[in-house]
Amino acid sequence: MDFRVEGVSHSFEGQPVLTDITCGFRQGELFSLVGPSGAGKTTLLSLIAGLLSPQAGTIRYAQTPDLNAPIILVYQDFILFPHLTVADNVGFGLKARKWSRATRRNRVEQMLRYFQLEDKADAFPAQLSGGQRQRVAIARAMVVSPAILLLDEPFANLDRSLKMETARFIRSTQREFGMTTVAVTHDLEEAFAMSDRLGILLNGRLRQVGPPREVYFHPQDLEVARFLGPVNPLTPATTADLLPPGTDSPSKASFIRPEALEVEGDANGPGCIRDIHFAGHYIMYTIDLRGQEIIVYSQQRVLEIGQRVRVRAVQA
Ligand SMILES: Nc1ncnc2c1ncn2[C@@H]1O[C@H](COP(=O)(O)OP(=O)(O)OP(=O)(O)O)[C@@H](O)[C@H]1O
């Protein structure tokens, strides 16, 4: 269901943790809340879940959450019942809702199939891998068709490849089930890859909300830009070099991303390559452009340290 956080503020022991948060959350979207450690992400999730009451402001749900339209919060630790099998862990919420044994079994089987856990139905949590345990925890949350699903650090404790797999999995199940989902994550790459929208929380304030590409390429200020990835600040002098004549700065924040620039050798160019760093799928060039350091991510392999170059913004 959709819901709206309006003017919400919260403090712990007199210390403000969230200040005047206002944001609408849409039915069926996957919204990732990102921000540095201590920014207040978990606190906002706890407020949405109803575990905390806001000290100021309100949270308005399209309908009152109840047993049939619950808000489910899955913590990063994914605590499963160790003495219950996978099937019983997944079916736990249905038993609590007094579903009959037969309908429960059908629904659990369906979930296990969907989560590719059929062959683990009789296993106990200790016999599963970290990724499988995580899938059980998410299946256990989704089986009751939550109106709002809240995920706190769904990728914590997973290695890189499992993170990608889990992100794709969360995305496809969330779409399939049409569930409004809010995920808190430290992992920006995953958040960009799987979200409909991102909310950037810095120091307890929701600084920007928007689709991944929009917030990445058009952050509202340099602080948001820096949190989301490396940036080159634009000065009047470098703007003239980098952008076609007559163009305004590409963002309100007067900066440009390293991958939004391209570099080419030019004996009369205004730049000089100072450093080259091979980063696998791209090469990072550090360029002195009229005294200002500019970073460019490029696929070009032929440039050398000391070479004169020209740097330009890539047409988006
Ligand atoms: N129950 C509490 N009592 C006192 N202070 C708290 C409590 N819960 C959170 N805090 C403080 O509120 C601030 C925000 O915490 P929160 O857990 O919401 O941040 P976060 O963005 O989720 O951080 P992380 O990414 O590290 O989990 C922190 O300074 C934290 O120490």
The ligand as a Tripos MOL2 file, in Angstrom:
@<TRIPOS>MOLECULE
LIG
   31    33     1     0     0
SMALL
NO_CHARGES

@<TRIPOS>ATOM
      1 N1         17.4270    3.2020   20.9960 N.pl3     1 LIG1
      2 C1         18.3480    4.1640   20.8470 C.ar      1 LIG1
      3 N2         18.7590    4.8790   21.8940 N.ar      1 LIG1
      4 C2         19.6720    5.8680   21.7660 C.ar      1 LIG1
      5 N3         20.2570    6.2080   20.5890 N.ar      1 LIG1
      6 C3         19.8730    5.5220   19.5090 C.ar      1 LIG1
      7 C4         18.9120    4.4620   19.5680 C.ar      1 LIG1
      8 N4         18.7420    3.9560   18.3220 N.ar      1 LIG1
      9 C5         19.5630    4.6680   17.5130 C.ar      1 LIG1
     10 N5         20.2440    5.6010   18.2110 N.ar      1 LIG1
     11 C6         21.1970    6.5750   17.6560 C.3       1 LIG1
     12 O1         20.5450    7.2550   16.5920 O.3       1 LIG1
     13 C7         21.4380    7.5040   15.5180 C.3       1 LIG1
     14 C8         20.8670    6.9050   14.2430 C.3       1 LIG1
     15 O2         20.8220    5.4970   14.3550 O.3       1 LIG1
     16 P1         20.2580    4.5620   13.1970 P.3       1 LIG1
     17 O3         20.4460    3.1570   13.6520 O.co2     1 LIG1
     18 O4         18.8920    4.9920   12.8330 O.co2     1 LIG1
     19 O5         21.2600    4.9230   12.0190 O.3       1 LIG1
     20 P2         21.5360    4.1470   10.6760 P.3       1 LIG1
     21 O6         21.5640    5.1800    9.6090 O.co2     1 LIG1
     22 O7         20.5720    3.0260   10.5170 O.co2     1 LIG1
     23 O8         22.9970    3.5900   10.9480 O.3       1 LIG1
     24 P3         23.6740    2.2030   10.4550 P.3       1 LIG1
     25 O9         23.8060    2.3440    8.9750 O.co2     1 LIG1
     26 O10        25.0010    2.2340   11.1600 O.co2     1 LIG1
     27 O11        22.7850    1.0910   10.8920 O.co2     1 LIG1
     28 C9         22.7680    6.8940   15.9370 C.3       1 LIG1
     29 O12        23.5840    7.9030   16.4400 O.3       1 LIG1
     30 C10        22.3900    5.9150   17.0170 C.3       1 LIG1
     31 O13        23.4370    5.7490   17.9400 O.3       1 LIG1
@<TRIPOS>BOND
     1     1     2 1
     2     2     3 ar
     3     2     7 ar
     4     3     4 ar
     5     4     5 ar
     6     5     6 ar
     7     6     7 ar
     8     6    10 ar
     9     7     8 ar
    10     8     9 ar
    11     9    10 ar
    12    10    11 1
    13    11    12 1
    14    11    30 1
    15    12    13 1
    16    13    14 1
    17    13    28 1
    18    14    15 1
    19    15    16 1
    20    16    17 2
    21    16    18 1
    22    16    19 1
    23    19    20 1
    24    20    21 2
    25    20    22 1
    26    20    23 1
    27    23    24 1
    28    24    25 2
    29    24    26 1
    30    24    27 1
    31    28    29 1
    32    28    30 1
    33    30    31 1
@<TRIPOS>SUBSTRUCTURE
     1 LIG1         1 GROUP 0 **** ****
